[in-house]
Amino acid sequence: MDGNALIIVSCIIIAILILIFLTIKVKLHPFFALTIAAISFGLMIGANINDIMTNYATGLGGTIAGIGVVIAIGTVMGGLLEKSGAAETMAHTILKITGKKHASLGLAITGYFVSIPVFCDSAFVLLAPLAKRMSRDTGVSMTTMAVALAMGLHATHMLVPPTPGPLAVAGILGADLGMVIVLGMIVSIPVVLVAHFAGKILGEKYKFKPDELEEIVSPEAGHKRPGAFASFAPIILPIILMLLRTVASLNSKPFGDGLLYNIFFSLGNTVVALMIGLLIAFLSYMTVRPHDRTVWTFDGEFGEALKTAGQIVLIVGAGGAFATVLKMSDIQGIVTTYFSGVSLGILVPFAIGAIFRTAIGSGTVGMITAASMLLPLVDVLGFNTPIGLVIAMLACASGGFMIFHGNDDFFWVVTTTSGMKPEIAYRVFPFISVLQAFTSLLCVYILWLIFL
């Protein structure tokens, strides 16, 4: 490795260590810790301070533009589901199916399915109140619940189209989409399970409970909480709408190009779908508390939820800004130079995906970069068959699992919305993401042995 490459890699490591030190030891607010780490990295690579701040602002604004409104709507919806008792109803419904002993597994399974059509960030914000309620009702550590939900979402987000990352990689490599979905869902099962069981162990070690939740008392409504249908509808309907939008956008055009397509494509827009869910949650809340005329005001539930959402949005935005500043270096050129001539089978795309995910904080960027670099090497590495291309795609995604830490927007979404302290999150999520990565790699290796 030449001197320039070594300097850049060293600067990335130092920046990450600064971030970890500030959040764990100093206990600095994550927004400022991320900002300091980003600026420090830019200065270490010799960038002009104006360029650093321009990239920082671009990353901050771009991230907030992409997820800010979703977090705001999801947080308000979560508040309504909590205060109306809908989250409690959902928790009891799931517990009837899984039993209290397996409540966290129920959340992991929920995450497994929900994240196929829905972004991790949106889904976690939407489901976090449910995880908190279940933690309180079962006595299970909130750490366990947050891990089960987050890493259940993480698994299919990385491996199963139509999530954008695996969909893009399948397109780059020319892998059969149907085979990718089937094998991706199969590989995701052990990836979810290993995270779930590790989460149970770490949940006992780093145990905490969510803040005390308000009991619902509504004699004027004649019952304490909404029914199961009204409780689940604000979550399930947006997911269905987003899934229908994805199906409508397929090249095969199953709904044609006319009115039906336009309806599904419009209603399935993430913000539109969540707004519909918010409206349903609001109506459900009003059936429980029909005389509450302050809920939508600045001092009511809407206002209180948005105060929380504002802080979450800033932290997530700072995570995106940190990732953007990291991209000012020539990390992509370095990886291309030092891995393009290496022939190590599935380890090549895995390693490239892992490096980019760890350095930049985006599993999608990691797997897409790995696929782009792998494409010229498909014949050399023995992936030039239909099943070989699918295995290559899954290897790229496996690398993209690790390491899940503070330069990833989703890390801060999970940490802030679950109420987990950053120092606990740093001890839990990076370790579990590595377990997921190597579990996925092992499954892909088994497929490689069977089919290639």
Buried (B, 14 or more C-beta within 10 A) or exposed (E): EEEEBEBBBEBBEBBBEBBBEBBBEEEBBBBBBBBBBBBBBBBBBEBEEEEBBBBBEBBBBBBBEBBBBBBBBBBBBBBBBBBBBBBBBBBBBBBEEBEEEBBBBBBBBBBBBBBBBBBBBBBBBBBBBBBBBBBBBBEBBBBBBBBBBBBBBBBBBBBBBBBEBBBBBBBBBEBBBEBBBEBBBBBBBBBBBBBBBBBBEBBEEBBBBBEEBEEBEBEEBEEBBBBBEBBBBBBBBBBBBBBBBBBBBEEEEEBEEEEEBEBBBEBBEBEBBBBBBBEBBBBBBBBBBEEBEEBEEEEBBBBBBBEBBBEBBBBBBBBBBBBBBBBBBBBBEBBBEBBEEEEEBBBBBBBBBBBBBBBBBBBBBBBBBBBBBBBEBBEEBBBEEEBBBBBBBBBBBBBBBBBBBBBBBBBBBBBBBBBBBBBBBBBBBBBBBBBBBBBBBBBBBEBBEEEB
